[in-house]
């Protein structure tokens, strides 16, 4: 009886793991989903999903972002509306990249931001984790955003 029950539990676990692998979206779809979720959360002023999508070593134009709380405050206060002209991920192993023109609008008080950047490169890194302590899943996190024409070191001063 115990062996049969144990076998049944093992069979169910193997079935769930197989289903997770067989029905998992491809990497390009996961990168698009990560970017879409982060853009939607920033538009709504929800900083936690945005910060969750950033890698610990996140950089802007190669400069590390030291204070993620400042990023969270900016998102909550200004609710930036970010629009990518095209999202066509280029995936190579555990790295991915999206290159697109991007329009940004943000309500920053008396001086709202409205800017179009002709070339923005968003770099991603694939991380893995488990759901329910058993089911493996992949999560893509943003490691760097490079914006042509933006000197981040001047913004820090």
N, C-alpha and C positions, 0 to 999 in steps of 0.2 A: 504494500500500500504506500509506504513512504517513498520507495524507489519510483513508483509510478507517478506520484505527485511531484517529486523532484524532477523527474524526466519531463513532465508536462510544463513545469515552470521554466526549465532550461529551453524547451522547444519554443515557448512563447517569447522568451528573451531573444533567442536566435531569430525568430520571425520578425520581431520589432526592429532589431538591428538591420536585418536584410531590407526591410521596408524603408528604413531611414536612408540607407544607401541607394536603393533603387528609385525612390521618389524625390530625392534631394535635387533642388534646382542646380543648374550648372553655375560655374563661377561668374560668368558674365551677368547672369540674372541676379546673383547675390550682390555683386558690386553695384549694379543699378539700384537694387532695393536699398542697400545701405545709404547710397547718396540720396535717393528719394526720401527716405525716412528722416535723414538729418536735415534736409532742406525744409521738409514739412514741419518738423519740430521747431526749427529756428523761426519760421514764419509765424508759428503759434506762440513763440516766446518760451518754449519749453527747453531749458538748457540741458537737462540730464540726458535725454537721448542723443543730443549732439556730442556732449562730452564722452558718452559711452562709445560713440563711433570714432573717437580720436585715439590714436595709439599713445602710449605713455611718452614716447619720444617724439611726439608731434612737433613739426617745425613749419614756420611760415617763411617762404623764400629762403630756406636753409637756416633760419634763426630759431632757436628753441623758444617755445612759449613757456615762460617760467610760472606764471600765475594763471592757472586754469579758472580760478574764481573770477578773475577779471573778464574772461571770455564768457562765463556764465552770466555775469551781471550785464554785459553788453547785449547778449541774446535776449534776456528777460526785458531789458529796458527798451531796446530798439526794434525788436522783432524783425530782423533783416529778411527781406524777400530776395532770394537768390534764384536766378533763372539761368539754367544752362541751355545753350542753343542746341547742343547735341550731346547725348551720353552714349558713346560707343567705347566700352571698356576694351582695352588691350591687355589680355591676361597672359602672363608667362610664369608658370609655376605658382609660387606663393606671392607673387607681386602682380599688381595691376595698375593701370594708369588710364585716366580719362583726360583728354585734351579738348577744350572747347572754349568758345567765347562765353563770357558770363556777364550778366547784368545784375547789379546789386542796388537795392533801395533799402534805406534804413532811416527810421525816425529817431534822430539823435538830439532832439530838442530844437533849439532855434536854427540849427544848421543841418537840415536833413541831407543824407548822402544819397546821391543817385549817380552811379558810375557804371560804365560798360568797359570791361576789360577784354581786349581782342583775343588774348591767349592765356588761359589758366590751365595749369597742369595739376591734377589731383592724383597723388600716389597712394596706393593702398597696399596693405600687407594682410595676408591670410593668417588667422589664428584659429585654433581648434579648441573645442570644449566638449562637454557632455551635458545632455539634458536628462533629467531624472536619474543622474548618476550612472547611466548606462549608454544612452543613445548619443553617438558622436554627431557633432555638427561643426560647420565651418562658419566663421564670422570674419568679415573683412573690416579692417580699421584704416582710417586715413592716417598716413604717416607724414605727408608733406603736402602743402599747397604752395605752388609757385605761380606768382602773378607777374607777368611781364609788365614793366612800367611802375611797379610798386616797390619802394625801398623801405622795408620794414624797420630797418635800423633808425631811420629818421622818425618813424612813428613812436619809437620807444623813448626818445629824448624828451 
